[in-house]
């Protein structure tokens, strides 16, 4: 029975070898739900400051999502040049600004939707509808893990709350269930129920595992092809292995105080996300293929994500304090440890913000899917480089527009995967992350 179960596990959860030599072995995906403003962070627009307070008219009218069209609004933050590349970055993100020479910017990103749900779905799965596999699940399916005692795909939600759309951000969709992201908790309890209660001895626990294995394998023989059951058996096996490995990887007691400070663990505002960034480094060091982090939680009041409709300054200042130092620390730490040369770091949001205020006299910005910024760092990329551009006001992608299909195709390419060949047969179609679209952004590659 064990042989049959193992064969089914291998058939349904097997990974493929890379299609060609990869530049990156691991990927860290950082999602900023809510829509961080590109014109207030990395996309410097002096013309926006020049025309501050003017209303757009005629062909230049900017159409807001919520219908509250205000005047052009300059950034409340000053922009300065950084590094040998001379990259313009705002004072909102001073720590990331100092990493500018290690970053690769895409200034002409476009999304298919200006509503959070569909836009988040597309950035997370390639489609604007629910039910499709996440980027991390596709990577897990394609490449598996380098450590059989840890998941191939780990998810670290913001300690302030689960992100909008929840599990859809890391779900396996129609891929085998074993490729769904495994969620870790915060620093105080990274993995729930990791240890058995004191009343359960090691022999009793081992006997329980053996009994569960026998029952599950018997049931699997009677119901061949049951993907959820196969995944459950695999999950039990992985959980048993993680009891030995997870306590060490999730503990940062051995990290130096200098390293903890680098990640912002000495500041209560950034400690939660900082711990996640440090844990992401520890996970990829131990062979986890992909780690997805979130800086931003659910929608509601008080806002704990980047959706700055009412008060841009208050919203972005609060969120930047949680995000800036840990994200910069992660890149600096990977660089100094020699890990950035084999790791791809991806930082993105679902869309940007408009260059106008949301309503006359208001201090917020509405959604903007027509042009926004994402950035990457690490293996195979031109560092201190930027690609594409929005128009002079930062409204629409005006030079080398980059679709989310292109974005995903490039991520897979850096991992040694041809996005047109990583497919899974479902409902009569060979499905893929990029649907029938997407081109690798070769201009940003070394």
Residue pairs with C-beta under 8 A, 6 or more apart in sequence:
1 214
1 217
1 218
1 220
1 221
2 213
2 217
4 217
4 220
4 221
5 216
5 217
5 220
5 230
5 233
8 220
8 224
8 225
8 230
9 178
9 230
9 233
9 234
12 176
12 178
12 227
12 230
13 176
13 178
13 179
13 230
13 231
13 234
14 144
15 140
15 141
15 142
15 143
15 144
15 152
16 142
16 143
16 422
18 143
18 415
18 416
18 417
19 416
19 417
19 418
19 421
19 422
20 416
20 418
21 416
22 379
22 414
22 415
22 416
22 417
23 344
23 379
23 380
23 414
23 415
23 416
23 445
23 446
24 342
24 343
24 344
24 378
24 379
24 380
24 414
24 415
25 146
25 289
25 342
25 343
25 379
25 415
26 284
26 288
26 289
26 290
26 291
26 342
26 343
26 344
27 139
27 289
27 290
27 291
27 343
27 344
27 345
27 346
27 411
27 414
27 415
28 280
28 284
28 290
28 291
28 292
28 293
28 330
28 343
28 344
28 345
28 346
29 135
29 136
29 290
29 291
29 292
29 293
29 346
29 348
30 292
30 293
30 294
30 295
30 327
30 345
30 346
30 347
30 348
31 123
31 124
31 163
31 169
31 292
31 293
31 294
31 295
31 296
31 348
31 349
32 294
32 295
32 296
32 305
32 306
32 319
32 323
32 347
32 348
32 349
33 116
33 120
33 163
33 164
33 294
33 296
33 297
33 305
33 306
33 307
33 349
33 350
34 116
34 164
34 296
34 299
34 303
34 305
34 306
34 307
34 308
34 319
34 349
34 350
35 116
35 119
35 306
35 307
35 308
35 349
35 350
35 351
35 352
35 353
35 367
35 368
35 372
36 306
36 316
36 319
36 349
36 352
36 353
37 75
37 306
37 308
37 312
37 316
37 352
37 353
37 365
38 107
38 352
38 353
38 371
38 372
38 373
38 390
38 394
39 45
39 48
39 75
39 352
39 353
39 355
39 394
40 75
40 76
40 77
40 90
40 92
40 312
40 316
40 353
41 89
41 90
41 92
41 93
41 373
42 87
42 88
42 89
42 90
42 93
42 105
42 107
42 373
42 375
43 107
43 352
43 373
43 390
43 394
44 79
44 88
44 90
45 75
45 355
45 390
45 392
45 393
45 394
47 392
47 393
48 72
48 73
48 74
48 75
48 355
48 392
48 393
48 394
49 74
49 75
51 72
51 393
52 71
52 72
52 73
52 74
53 71
53 72
53 73
54 71
54 72
55 69
55 70
55 71
55 72
56 62
56 69
56 72
56 356
61 69
62 69
62 354
62 355
62 356
62 393
62 395
63 69
64 354
64 356
64 358
64 366
64 367
65 114
65 115
65 366
65 367
66 309
66 358
66 366
66 367
68 358
68 359
68 362
68 366
69 356
69 359
70 356
70 357
70 358
70 359
70 360
70 361
70 362
71 356
71 357
71 360
72 355
72 356
72 357
72 393
73 355
73 356
73 357
73 363
73 365
75 90
76 312
76 313
77 90
77 91
77 92
78 90
78 91
79 88
79 89
79 90
79 91
80 88
80 89
80 90
80 91
80 97
81 87
81 88
82 88
82 89
82 97
82 98
82 100
82 101
83 98
83 100
83 101
83 384
84 101
84 384
85 100
85 101
85 384
85 385
87 97
87 100
87 101
87 103
87 105
87 384
87 386
89 96
89 97
89 100
90 97
92 316
92 317
92 320
92 324
93 320
93 323
93 324
93 328
94 324
95 324
95 325
95 327
95 328
95 329
96 103
96 324
96 327
96 328
96 331
98 328
99 328
99 331
99 332
99 377
100 384
101 383
101 384
102 331
102 335
102 340
102 377
102 383
102 384
103 331
103 375
103 376
103 377
103 383
103 384
104 375
104 376
104 377
104 381
104 382
104 383
104 384
104 385
104 386
104 387
104 444
105 373
105 374
105 375
105 385
105 386
105 387
106 373
106 374
106 375
106 376
106 386
106 387
106 388
106 402
106 407
106 441
106 444
107 371
107 373
107 386
107 387
107 388
107 389
107 390
107 397
108 371
108 387
108 388
108 389
108 390
108 397
108 398
108 399
108 400
108 401
108 402
109 348
109 352
109 371
109 372
109 373
109 374
109 388
109 397
109 402
109 404
109 407
110 369
110 370
110 371
110 372
110 397
110 401
110 402
110 403
110 404
111 119
111 122
111 123
111 350
111 351
111 369
111 372
111 404
112 118
112 119
112 122
112 128
112 369
112 404
113 119
113 122
113 128
113 351
113 369
114 351
114 367
114 368
114 369
115 367
116 164
116 165
116 299
116 307
116 350
116 367
117 164
117 165
118 128
118 129
119 128
119 350
119 351
119 367
119 369
120 163
120 164
120 165
120 168
120 169
120 350
121 127
121 128
121 129
121 130
121 132
121 165
121 168
122 128
122 350
122 404
123 348
123 349
123 350
123 404
124 134
124 135
124 165
124 168
124 169
124 170
125 132
125 133
125 134
125 135
125 168
125 171
125 173
125 433
126 132
126 135
126 404
126 405
126 408
126 433
126 434
126 435
127 435
130 165
130 168
131 173
131 174
132 173
132 174
132 431
133 141
133 171
133 172
133 173
133 174
133 175
133 179
133 424
133 433
134 168
134 169
134 170
134 171
134 172
134 173
134 181
134 292
135 290
135 292
135 408
135 411
135 433
136 153
136 155
136 170
136 181
136 290
136 292
137 153
137 170
137 171
137 172
137 173
137 175
137 179
137 180
137 181
138 175
138 179
138 412
138 422
138 433
139 152
139 153
139 289
139 290
139 412
139 415
139 417
140 152
140 153
140 178
140 179
140 289
140 290
141 175
141 176
141 179
141 422
141 424
142 412
142 415
142 417
142 422
143 152
143 289
143 415
143 416
143 417
144 152
144 289
145 151
145 152
145 287
145 288
145 289
146 287
146 288
146 289
147 245
147 286
147 287
147 288
148 241
149 238
149 241
149 242
149 244
149 245
150 238
150 241
150 242
150 245
150 246
150 249
150 283
150 286
150 287
150 288
151 181
151 182
151 238
151 288
152 179
152 288
152 289
152 290
153 170
153 179
153 180
153 181
153 182
153 288
153 289
153 290
153 291
153 292
154 181
154 182
154 183
154 184
154 283
154 288
154 290
154 291
154 292
155 169
155 170
155 181
155 182
155 183
155 184
155 291
155 292
156 183
156 184
156 276
156 279
156 280
156 291
156 292
156 293
156 294
157 163
157 183
157 294
157 297
158 272
158 273
158 276
158 294
158 295
158 296
158 297
158 304
159 186
159 187
159 272
159 273
159 275
159 276
160 272
160 296
160 297
160 304
160 322
161 297
161 298
161 304
162 297
162 298
163 169
163 294
163 296
163 297
163 298
163 305
164 298
164 299
164 305
167 180
169 292
169 294
170 180
170 181
170 183
170 292
171 180
171 181
172 178
172 179
172 180
174 424
174 426
174 427
174 431
175 424
176 227
176 230
176 231
177 227
177 228
177 230
177 231
178 230
178 231
178 234
178 235
180 231
181 292
184 190
184 191
184 250
184 279
185 191
185 192
186 272
186 275
186 276
187 252
187 271
187 272
187 275
190 246
190 250
190 279
191 242
191 246
191 250
194 242
194 243
194 246
194 247
195 243
196 205
200 208
209 236
209 240
212 236
213 233
213 236
216 229
216 232
216 233
216 236
217 233
219 226
219 229
220 226
220 229
220 230
220 233
223 229
245 286
249 279
249 282
249 283
249 286
250 279
250 282
252 260
252 265
252 275
252 278
252 279
252 282
255 278
259 278
259 333
260 266
260 274
260 278
262 329
262 332
262 333
263 270
263 274
263 275
263 277
263 278
263 325
263 326
263 329
263 330
263 333
264 270
264 271
264 273
264 274
264 325
264 326
264 329
265 271
265 274
265 275
265 278
267 274
267 321
267 325
269 321
269 322
270 321
270 322
270 323
270 324
270 325
270 326
272 322
273 293
273 295
273 322
273 323
273 326
273 327
274 325
274 326
274 329
276 293
276 326
277 293
277 326
277 327
277 329
277 330
278 326
278 329
278 330
278 333
279 291
280 291
280 293
280 330
281 330
281 333
281 334
281 337
281 339
283 291
284 291
284 339
284 343
285 339
295 319
295 322
295 323
295 327
296 304
296 305
296 306
296 319
297 304
297 305
298 304
298 305
299 305
299 307
303 315
304 319
305 319
306 315
306 316
306 319
306 349
307 315
308 315
308 316
308 353
308 364
308 365
309 358
309 364
309 365
309 366
310 358
310 362
310 363
310 364
311 363
311 364
312 353
312 363
312 364
312 365
313 363
315 364
327 347
330 345
331 340
331 345
331 377
333 339
334 340
334 343
334 345
334 378
340 377
340 378
340 379
341 378
341 379
342 378
342 379
343 378
343 379
344 376
344 377
344 378
344 379
344 380
344 381
344 411
344 414
344 415
345 376
345 377
345 378
346 374
346 376
346 411
347 374
347 375
347 376
348 374
348 375
348 407
349 372
349 374
351 367
351 368
351 369
351 372
352 368
352 369
352 371
352 372
352 373
352 394
353 365
353 366
353 367
353 368
353 372
354 365
354 366
354 367
354 368
354 395
355 365
355 368
355 393
355 394
355 395
356 365
356 366
357 363
357 364
357 365
358 364
358 365
358 366
368 395
370 395
370 396
370 397
371 390
371 391
371 394
371 395
371 396
371 397
371 398
371 401
374 407
376 444
377 383
379 414
380 414
380 445
380 446
381 414
381 444
381 445
381 446
382 444
382 445
382 446
385 444
387 400
387 402
387 441
387 443
387 444
388 397
388 399
388 400
388 401
388 402
389 397
389 398
389 399
389 400
390 396
390 397
390 398
391 398
400 443
402 441
403 437
403 438
405 434
405 435
405 437
405 438
405 439
406 438
406 439
406 440
406 441
407 441
408 419
408 433
408 434
408 438
409 419
409 434
409 438
409 439
409 440
409 441
410 440
410 441
410 444
410 445
412 418
412 419
412 422
412 433
413 419
413 440
413 445
414 445
419 432
419 433
419 434
419 438
419 440
420 432
420 434
422 432
422 433
423 430
423 431
423 432
424 430
424 431
424 432
425 431
